[in-house]
């Protein structure tokens, strides 16, 4: 290894221009002479000093630096330099997203200058376009996006290297042998970059966690979490603190709350749910209207600000839902016990109570802390059977216990009435311009060893939509209650901006190939067209592709104290109030709501905006981890189906191949262009197609094809397919 050999003196310092600019720009107000720069670079020979002097005068001639005193130089603040965030791709090139330009700036591999995916960077944008696009060079790394990476360690005698899993991390990490944490050769580890010297090709780091043998289930799941900086266990001191919390229901505390224990109350959740953070109560009033309570676990009663438990919950900001497990925001003593609205137990709750008439018109509302008692627990399937049959007997096949279950007639009547009101609320929302995204969710049947034995699709039925509408009602009305107060009060809003015009244009172009027409002229026509499109594709081969593309046109929903409304839901005010067990923003919303009910002054806006930004970031990382875990399980599932042929839909076309989504199980893989042997194919960007030079055979986005598994790589979470050909009748 050259690191251990005696270094040869180099006649030429590599990347000297950039190194000098970096030194001068690190402190733009300070000037340096050639000796000071040589000292910073760690060189003291005459050849190096002469090179520095030459480069200083070249940079001065190019007006990139100025000589402020004889032999002393400083950086020129130039409008040619910009800041932004870089996205690195697997080809070791990148794009910088910069507010100063309407388009992304391409960065060639030789101009990355050690910038990594997600970093905040300074860049110089070349004055002339190259290959029809703006290009630039990274001149300074302002802030690293991350310093920890998952990879496989290769142990040598005196050193080690970690080969990162992510194709976006283009540099291997050098690890001194005394910083490997005794990891075995070939094991997966989490490595932390500690420095990246100017002259080094590789960053230098240390192993901070040994994750296990590649390909093993727990190793891969823990690797997914570690890649995004997400925890997979609670620190012992946090668990210990949580276990010592008094979770008893006391008479003194009940006196401080509205007692709703006698109101008919029940939960409706997934069959395999472990925590129940919301319940509905139902009562017919003397005037014929209905009093409906949306009762949410009062997490803030137990989660006190300034405690190690609250710090941990804030850091996590969200629970993470992977294919085989939930990584909770709160320890089990709270998430599955004290704060879970389990049947036949009294619980502290925070409630939004509404009076509605038969037309689902709001006649009154109340917000505050309550104590409730859940009379029954339903799975969505059980509630759905009541809705579909109008009966109160739940069949053995779909009951929680596996036995026929006689629901209380009052509860069955309540479910039916709530379903009718929910449908009215939903219809009003859709007329106001809400968009109906009911994307199919891929789920797996797992055996005792977490091996996938089958794939099924989760769809939203009336019972799911019943709960959704009343949760939306609570979230909207809580946000309105605070948002319309004068003077203005700081609050946590869930905001969603209007869709991107270019992405809408791209969607229009793609769906037209399937024969669908859309009109994106204004907001009203856009929402109407999107809803019609989503309705038309339901159940068709292209549904998942179109659903995914439609969702991608949307802006990303996020948290903020600055309310701009929620485009997708068509709400002027919207918050997250209904899931404090699994979302920290809901905890903050509870605290702020109680604060204002108590008549206290507005909270610090800047502080809460910072917390919103953190929560949005953690939600994004959790979503990426969830997607990776699904991809991992899809690859694992397909390992056992290598000899089968599958019908699929071309879901993406690139210059290196086509992506195919299998219709039967929604697993997506790639057919590499080099593996299509019957012709020489080239990418036609205008037609979203690969076209054969001789045969003119076209493989176009949306075409149905037949594929076979070539390789199922668990470590890379990647499927490679062999293309058998077009589906019969689709030639």
N, C-alpha and C positions, 0 to 999 in steps of 0.2 A: 504493500500500500504506500503510495507516494507520500502520505502524511508523515510516515516514520523515516523516510529517507532524508538525507541532507538536502536542503533546498538549494537549487541552482539559482544563481543570480540572473534575473530576467533583464534583457536589454530594453524591454518596452513594458511599461505599466499598462495593464489591461483596463479599458473603459475609463481612461484618465479624465476625459471631458466630463463625463457624468459624475465622477468622484469629486472633482473640483467644484462643479456646480452645486452638488449636494452639500458640500461643506459651506460654501458661500451663502446658499439659500436657507441653511438651517438657522442662521441668524442674519436676516437681510439688512439689519442696521449696523452690523459689525464689518470692519474691513480686515483683510489678511494679506501678509506678504508671502513670498514663495516658501520661506523657511517655516512659517507657521503651518502652511498647508502640507509641507513635507512631514512635519511632526504629526499632524492629524492622520496622514496616510501611513505613518510608521516607516518611512524611508529616510535614509541620510547619505546615500552615495551620490557622487557628482552627476552620474548619468540620469538618475531619477530627478534630481533638482533641475537639471537642464531641460528635461521633458516638461516639468511643471511650468518653468518660465516660458517655454514656447507655447504651451497650451493657453496660459494666461493671456498672452498677447494675441493669440488667435481668437479667443473668446471676446477679448476687448474689441478687436477689429470687426467681429460679427455683431457687436453691440449687445452681447448677452451679459457682459459685466462691464464695470467702469473702474478706471483708476482714479481714486479719490485723493490720493497723495502719492508722491514718488514711490513706486513699487508696492503700493497697497491697493487692494482691489475689493470691491463688493458687488453683490448681485444687483442687476437692474430689474426693478419691478416692471414687468412687461404685461401688456394685455394679451400677449400670445400664450400665456400660461393660464390654465383653467383647473378647476377641481371637479371631481366626480367619483363615482364608484365603479370599479372594474368587475366585469364578469369574464372569467377565464373559461375557455372550452377545452375539450379533450385533445384538441390539436395544438395545444400550447400557444394559442393566440387568444386575444381577448377583445372586448368592447367596453368602452367607458361610457357610462350614462352620465351626461353632463347637462345641467340646466341651461347652459349658455348656447346649446345647439339643439336644433329640432331633430337631429339624427344622432345615433350612437357613433362614437369614434373608434375606428378599428385600430388595434394595437398588434403589430407583428411580433412573433416570438422573440426576435432580437431586440425589441424595444420594450419588453415587459419590465426589465431591470428589477427583477425579484419581487414584483407585485404579485399578490396571490388573490384568488377569487374572493370578491366581497370587500377588498381593501378600499379605504378612502385614499385617493391618490391625487397628486398634482401631475398635469401632463402638458406637454407642448404640442400644439396642433399644427401640422405642416400647412403652409400657406397654399400649396397646390394639391389638388385632389389626385389620388393614385387609384387606378383601376375603377374610376367613377365614384369613389367614396372618400370621405374624410379619414385621414390617418393621423396618428400621433405617436408620441413617445412618453413613457412614464418618466418623470423627472424627480419625483419625490413620493415616498409613501408617508401619508399623513397619519393614518391609523390602520393598524391591522384588524381585519374582521375577526380572526381567530388565530390561536397559536397552538391548538391541540388537534392532532390528527390520528385517525385509526389506520393501522397498516400491519403488514407482516414483517417481522424482524429477521434479519439475516446476520447471524453471529459469526465473526471471524476471531482470530486469536487475540488481537489487541483492540478491536473496535467492532462496531456493528452499524448496520444501516437499516432503517425502517422504510419499506416500500409502501407508500400510502395507497389505501383502497380507492380513494376518489380519483377519477381520471382528470379532474380539474386541478389536482395538486401535482404539478409536473416535476417537482424536485424531491429526491429521496432525502431522508433526514439522517445525518451522521450522528452516531451516539457513541461516546467514549465507553469503553468496556465496563467501567465502574459505575455507569449510570443506566445499565440495562435492567435493573431490578431483578436480576437473575432469570430473565425470561429465556425460555428454551428456543433454540433455532427453529424458525418456521411458525412460531406462535403469533397470534394476533395481539397487538399491544396498543395502548394509547400513549402517544409521544407528544411531548411539549417542546416547541421550538424556543430556545433560550437566546440564541444570537445567530446572525447571518453575516459573517465578515464580508467586507467588500470584495476581497479577492477569492472567496470560497464559492465553488459551484453549488455546494449543498449547505443548507442551514444546519446548525448544531443544536442537538436537543437531548432530552433525557426521557426515559420511560417512566410514566407515572402510574400506569396500571397494566397488569397482564390479564388479557381478556380470555385467553384459552386457545384451543386448537381450531384452526379454520374449518368451516363446514359443520361444526357441531352446533346444535340448535341454540343453546344459551349463549355461546360465543358470538354467534351472528346477531342475535337479538340485542345483546349488550353492546356489540359493536355499533349497531344502528343508533342506539341511544348516545353512546360516547361520541360518535361522529358529530352530533349536533349539540354536544355539551349538556345532555339531559341526564339526570340521575336515575339509577335503578334501585336505590335503597335509601332509607332515611338514616342520617347520622344517629348513633346511639343516644346522644344527649337530647336530641329532638324527640325521639321515641319515648325516652324516659320522662321528659317534660309532659308530653301529651298524655301518657298513661297515668299521671298524677292529677289530672284535671278532675274537678268534682263535676260529674255529669248527672247528678241526681236532680229530680224535679221537686222544687221546694215550694211550700205554701207562700213564703215571703215573695218569691219571684213571680208566682202566679198572680198575686195581688197587683203587680205592676203592669199586667198584660190584659188584653181582652180575652176573656175565657170563651173559647168556641168548641170546647170538648163535646158538647151535646149536639153540635151540628153534624149531619150526615157527611162523612169525609172518607175519601178513598184515593188510592194511587193507581195509576196506569203506567206501566213501564215495560221494557223488554223482558222476556221470560227469564233470561239469565242475569238480570241486573242484580248487583250486590248492594248498591246504595240508591235510596229513593229521596231525592232532594226537593220534590214538589208533590203536592196533593191538591185535590179539588174538593170543595164542600158545596153542598147544594141545599137550598131551602126555598120553599114557596112562601111568599109573603102574603099578608092579609089582603093587599091590594091586587093580588094576582100576578105581580111581578116576581122575578127570581133573584135571590141573593146568592151570588156565586163567589166563593172565596178561592183565591189562588194562594196556597200556603207553601212557603219556602223555608227550608231548614234555616234556623237562626244561627248560622255559623259564627257571626260576629260576636255572639254572646260568649262563646268559648275562645275565639281567636282574638286575643288582646294585642293591640299595637305595642311595639317595643319589646315583645318577647321573642325568644329564639324560634318559637313555633311560627310566629307571624313572619319573621324574617325568612324562614325556610319556604313558607307558602308563597311569599312574594317573589322570591328567587325563582321558584318553579313556575308560578303564575297560572299554570293549567295542569290538569291531568293529561296523560298521554295514553291514547287508546291504540295499542298494537294488536296484531292478529290473535295473539295467544294470551294477552295479559293487559291489565290496566296499571299504569304507573301513576298512583294517585297524587294529588296536590297536598292532601292531608293524610296523616297517619290513620290507620284502621280504626282506632278507638273513636275517632270523630266521623270519618267518612262512612264507615259501615255500621256504626253503633249510635253514638249520641246524636249525630246530625242526620241519621237516616230515618225517614218517616215510616217506620215499619208498622205492620198491622197490629192493632190491639195494644199500642203503646202511646203514652202521653209524650208530647215533644214540644220544645220551644220552637216557635216559628215566627217568621216575618211575613205579613200577609197584605195582599191587595184584595179588597172586598168590593164587589161591584153589584149594583142593582140594575138588572136588564129587564126589558119587557119582551113580549113575544116576537117583536121585530128586531131583537138584539140591539135595541137603542139604549144607550147608557143614561140611566136616570139618577145615579148616585154612585159615589166612590169613597173609600176609606183606606188609609194606609197606616200600618203600625205593627207593633209586636203583639203576638198572640200565644196562646197555648192551645194545642189541638190534640185530637185523638183519632187515629186512623181506624175506621171500621173494617176495611177490607183492602186487599191488594189484588190488582188485576194485571195480567199480562196483556199486551196489545191484542193478541189472538183471541183472548177471552172476551175483551170488550168488543172486538170486531164481531164475534159471534152474536153477542146481544144486539148489536146494531143491525146485523144482517137478518136475524130471525125475529127480533122483537121479543124473544123469550128470555127468561132468567135462569134457564138451565144450560150449563156449559158442558159440552160433550167431553167424554173421557179422553179423546185423542189430543185435545189441545189444552186441557186443564193443567195447572201448575203441579198438581199432585198425581195426575194420571187417573184420577177418579172423576166420575160425573159430579159436578159441583152445582149446588142450588144457591144461586146468588139471591140476596135479599131483594124482594120485589121493589122496595123503595129505591135501592141502588140501581136496579135495572131500569126503572122509570127515569131516574136521574141521568143515567148514561144516554138514554134515548133523547131526552130533552136537551141535554148538553150538545149532543151530536147535531140536532136541528139548529140550535143557536150558532154553533161553530160553522156550519155550512153557510148561514146568512152572513156571518162576519167575514168568512173567506170570500164570498161572492162580492161583498162591498170592497174588500181589499183589491180584488182583481179588477173591478171596475175603476178603481182609483189609479190603476197603472202598475200594480205589483206584478212581478215576473214569477212564473210557476216552475221553479227548478225542482223536479222530482227525479234526480239522477239515480240510476240503479247502483246499489252498493254491492260489491263483491264480498261474500262471506265464505268461510271455510268450515267444514266439519272436521274436527281434529280428534285423533285418538288420544290415549292416555300419555303418549310420548310426544304429543304436539305434532304428529305427522298428519298432513292433510289427507283425508280419505274421500273428500268430495267438495264440490263448489256449489254454492247456491246464491241466489240474488235476493237482496232485501229491497222490498218496495214499500212505499208509504200508502197505507190504506186509511179509511175513515177514522179509525181509532187513533192512529198516529196524528192525523190532521186535527182531530178534536183537541188533543193535548197541545199541539202546536198553536192553534188559534188562541187558546186561553193564555198560554205563555206569552204570545205576541201581544195580547191585550194588556197583560200586566206590565210587560217591558215598555210598551208605548205610553201607557198612562202614567207610570212612575216618571218617565222622562219628561212628559208634558207637565206634570205637577211641579217639578222643579224648574224646568226650562222656561216656563211662562211667568215665573215669579219676578217681581220688580221690587228692589234692585236685583240685578242678575246674580245668580248663585253658581259657584263652581260645581260641576257634576261630570259624571263619566257617561259619555255618549258612545253608542256603536254607530259609526258613520260609514256611508257607502257612496262614493262619488259616481258620476255619470260614466257610461262606457266610453271606451276609446274609439274615436271615429275611424281610424285606420283599421283597427281590429274588426269593427263592424263591416267595413268594406271587404276585408279578407274573408269574413264569414259568408257574406253575400255571394262572393265569387265561388266559394267552395260548395255551398249548399245548392247553388244553381246547377251544379253538375249532377245532383241527385234529382233534379226536377222541381226543387222548391223555390218559390218566389217570396222575397221579403221586401219590406219598405221601411227604410231607416231615415225617412225625411225629417221627422221631429220626434219628440219624446213619446207622444201618444201613439204614433204609427209604429215606432220602434218596439215598444212594449207589447202592442197588439200583435205585431209580426213575430216577435220572439215566442210569445205564448202559443200562437198558432203553429209555428214551426215545431216547438217541443211536443205539442199535442200530435202533430202529423207523423213525427218519427217514432212515436211510442210503439214498441214491439217490433220495429223493423231492424234489419241487419245493421243499418247505419246509425241506430239510436245512440249508442255509446259514444261514437265518434262525434256526432253532431252535438250531443249534450255537452261533451267535453269542450268542443270548440266554442259553443255558446257561452259557457261559463268563463272561458278565457277572455271573452270580449269585455267582461265585467271588470271594473276596478276592484281592488282588494278591500274588503271590509276591514275596519280597524277601530281602535279606541282613541278617543280624543275628548278634551274638555271643550273643544271648539265645534259646535254643532252645525253640520251642513245637511242633516237629514240622511235618510237611508233610501237610496234609489231603488234597489231591488225589491224592497218591501213597500215602497211608495208611502213612507212615513216621514213627516216633518220632524218628529221627535222620536228617538228610539234609544233604549239603553239595554244593558244586560243585568237583570235582577234575579233571574229564576234558577241559577245553578251555582250557588256559592261553594258547594262542596268541590266542584271541579274547575271553577274559574275565579281567579282573584279579582278581576274587575267587578264581579257581582258582589263580592265582599265589600269593596270600596263603595259601591252604590248603596248597599245597606247602611253602611256607616254614615255616609253623607245624608241619606234620606232621614235617618234618625236625628242627626245633628240639626237639620232644618225643621223637623217636626218639633224639636225641643226649643226652637227659636234662637239658635246660635248663629253667629256671623258666618259669612261665606269662607270656605276653606281656601288655602293657598293655590291659586290656579297653576302657577309654574311647577310647583311640586307634583301636583296631580297629573299634569301633562307629561312629565317625565315618567311617572308610573304607568301612564297609558302607553307611552312608546315602548317601555319595557314589556308590558303585557302583550302588545301587538307582535313584538319580535319573538317572544317565547311561543305564542300561538302559531306563528309561521314555522318555527323550528319543529314544534310538535306535529304539525301537519305533514312536514317533510318526512319525519321519522315514521309516521303512520303509513304514508305512501310507500316508503322503502320496505316496511315490514310486510305489506301486501305483496309487493313485487317479489320479495324473498320467498314468501309462501307460494306464490304462483310458480316460481322456478322450481321449488321443492316438489310441488304437485306434478309438474311436467316431467320431472326426472323419471317417474314411473310410467310414462306414456311415450317413450321414445320410438316405439315401433308403430305408432298409430298415425294415420293421416287425418288432418283436421281441416275443415272449411273455415276460412277467415276472411276478414275485410282489410284491405290496405288502408291503414290509418295514418300513414305518413310516408312521404317520399323525399329522399335527400340525394345528394350526389354520391353518397357511399352505399346506398341501398334503400330498401323499402321496409317499413314497419307494418307488421300484420297482427291484427287482433283476432284471436280465435272466437268465433261466434258462440260456441257452446259454453265456454268458461271465462271469457273476457281476458285471458292471458295474452300478453303482447310480446312479440319478439321481432328480431330483425333478420331479413334475408339480405346478405351482403352482395353487392353488385358483382363481386368477383366470383361468387358461387353460382351465378346464373350462367350456365355453360352453353346454351343453345345459340347464343349470339353475343355480339359486343354491344352493351347497353350504355346509353348516356342519359344524363338527367336533363329533362325539359322543364325548366322552372315555370314557364307560362302555363303549361298544361298539368302541372303537378304529377309528372309521369316519368317513368324510365322508358326509353324508346330504343328498340333494336335497330342497329345500323343497317343490316341486310334485310331482315324480315319485316321491319317496321312494326313488329309486335309492341303493343303499348301496355304497360302496367301502371294504371292510373289510380289516384286517390279514390277510394270507395269501391274499387273493383273487388269481386269475390274471387278468391284463389284457394288452392289446396296446398297445405304445407305439412312438413314433418319436422320433428325436433332434431337438430344437428348436435347441439350442445346446450346443456342446462348448467350454467355456472353459478353455484350458490354463493361463492365468495364475492363475485362481481355483481350478483343479483341480475344476471343477464341471460336471455334466451336467444340462441341462434337457430334460425329455421332453414330448412332446405325447401326451395320452391318446387313443387311438383308440377304446377301449371295453373291455368285458369279453371275455375269451376265449369263443369259441363253446362252448356247453355249460355255461358258468359264469355264465349270465345270472341 
